[in-house]
Amino acid sequence: MTELQAAKLKELKGTFRGAVLLPGDNAYESARKIWNAMIDKHPAVILRCAATSDVVLAVNFARENGLILAVRSGGHNIAGNAMCDDGVVIDLSQMKAARVDPDARRVNIEGGATLADLDAATQAHGLATPLGINSTTGVAGLTLGGGFGWLSRKCGMTVDNLESAEVVTAAGEVVRASATEHPDLFWALRGGSGNFGVVTRFEFRLYPVGPDVLSGLIVYPIAEAKSVLQGYRQFIAKAPEELSVWTVLRQAPPLPFLPAEVHGKGVIVLALLYAGAPKQGEPLIKPLRKFGTLAGEHVGVQPYTAWQQTFDPLLTAGARNYWKSHNFSTLKDGLFDVVIEYVEKLPSPQCEIFFGALGGATTRPAPDSAAYAHRDAMFVMNFHGRWEDPADDERCIRWARDFFNASAPFASGGVYVNFLTADEGLRIRAAYGPNYDRLTQVKRKYDPGNLFRMNQNIKPA
Ligand SMILES: Cc1cc2nc3c(=O)[nH]c(=O)nc-3n(C[C@H](O)[C@H](O)[C@H](O)COP(=O)(O)OP(=O)(O)OC[C@H]3O[C@@H](n4cnc5c(N)ncnc54)[C@H](O)[C@@H]3O)c2cc1C
């Protein structure tokens, strides 16, 4: 930072309500760490905001001083866009307040909340909106890229349930975006991934869910992966929208319900949630137990919030992570052969391949009804490379890249923007699909100088 910029920062401190964290400050080191330990950036200053007024000050400070700007919410983005080198980070992690209106079935929540914060607030009223599968993820980043999880087949993508947003624009103005206020901005926010301003508040529609739901895991040995995947394909094509089943292929973690001899061995796991009355779900999930020789099962009725945290222990912050992802409209046998070949070569015990199931309500909106365009995607496959030792970087990254190339002929060509890594600039058009050109027009209107460029960037037209 230059002397002039440092003087301006001193001035900002006079009115800033949150914390100003500089290199050398106690909290700076932990504040610059994000979920993916591969990311090691050193911002000039982290502005940990306490209110929308702080975000306005921070945006103006970065713009007026020509500093690069990043926005951090949950810090989960695999590409590490929540941090920057030598610039300003707007850190929203302390802004998590939620207000639920149970009669109107709406929640209004601040931009730094995690999925766990949102679920806790809404489940107090037996309500929920579709979110992702790891409760420490940020609501903001997930929503702005599209957002999907266990409720999506029934209730749509997270963006399909966004009613309005409070946004601090590149000019430092606070605006409300909805179907009737700044509708172009509202369209772009729903899938345009952080390119259009800092969202300080989200308002979502809610649905009655739980609070207890039928959910759990059904596990088969990897030797039966092909027939299990074939059974899964047939099953999910006819499954009701209330039922979501994802598959995960990996080495079995030492889960207490699995026999000790299965621990560390290859498995294919069916993870399921039924978003209706548990009694109605029981008969529907029975066929899932008949795909082969069960290695173990842990299915029951449990609080929705507990299920939302089931995968947290496998997805803790601080490991090294590298992802590759494809969308699929159908799953072909040839793809299963490639999946099995690469599961046999998993480069670390923490690596996994998963198929998240979409369909149902996620496919109904028109592809141009919001910036999120992938209404043809029935499955999102993510190859989740995850390991601890930097010495394994090359080996694990190579596995993910090779698998990506081998599975590409079976994919739809689209990709979920929130699963792109930092080195996938060439896939940005595939991520925004046919909506890219319209997004560049909205970008020109709201951020002509591309202040918000630490993201999967849309260049102003
Ligand atoms: C373990 C794990 C599990 C996941 N599971 C799912 C899943 O089930 N479903 C799913 O849809 N996705 C899932 N994701 C992907 C997730 O949606 C993205 O990583 C998302 O970017 C995370 O948002 P965040 O707020 O935590 O990230 P951050 O890294 O804080 O931010 C992500 C991006 O959004 C921008 N941004 C953040 N906050 C704001 C804001 N308030 N206003 C404007 N821009 C902002 C940032 O600048 C950055 O570019 C998962 C990710 C992880 C790591």
The ligand as an ORCA input file, in Angstrom:
! r2SCAN-3c Opt
* xyz 0 1
  C     -16.949    -28.747      0.803
  C     -17.803    -28.044     -0.196
  C     -19.046    -28.523     -0.502
  C     -19.845    -27.873     -1.446
  N     -21.082    -28.358     -1.722
  C     -21.886    -27.669     -2.572
  C     -23.227    -28.082     -2.799
  O     -23.690    -29.071     -2.245
  N     -23.984    -27.349     -3.639
  C     -23.519    -26.235     -4.263
  O     -24.280    -25.606     -4.993
  N     -22.249    -25.823     -4.080
  C     -21.434    -26.511     -3.254
  N     -20.147    -26.094     -3.048
  C     -19.611    -25.004     -3.871
  C     -19.917    -23.668     -3.261
  O     -21.200    -23.275     -3.686
  C     -18.880    -22.640     -3.738
  O     -17.624    -23.021     -3.262
  C     -19.208    -21.228     -3.285
  O     -18.406    -20.322     -4.028
  C     -18.965    -21.057     -1.809
  O     -19.439    -19.826     -1.358
  P     -18.713    -19.100     -0.139
  O     -19.509    -17.908      0.192
  O     -18.412    -20.078      0.929
  O     -17.330    -18.748     -0.829
  P     -16.363    -17.511     -0.911
  O     -15.065    -18.136     -1.259
  O     -16.420    -16.633      0.275
  O     -16.943    -16.709     -2.150
  C     -17.144    -17.315     -3.386
  C     -17.217    -16.297     -4.513
  O     -18.371    -15.487     -4.352
  C     -18.020    -14.126     -4.148
  N     -18.792    -13.635     -3.020
  C     -18.819    -14.158     -1.764
  N     -19.707    -13.491     -1.011
  C     -20.243    -12.533     -1.800
  C     -21.215    -11.539     -1.590
  N     -21.833    -11.408     -0.427
  N     -21.520    -10.721     -2.609
  C     -20.912    -10.845     -3.816
  N     -19.978    -11.782     -4.078
  C     -19.651    -12.616     -3.073
  C     -16.539    -14.140     -3.846
  O     -15.925    -12.987     -4.287
  C     -16.055    -15.337     -4.591
  O     -15.798    -15.001     -5.924
  C     -19.351    -26.718     -2.097
  C     -18.085    -26.230     -1.773
  C     -17.311    -26.876     -0.845
  C     -15.949    -26.364     -0.538
*
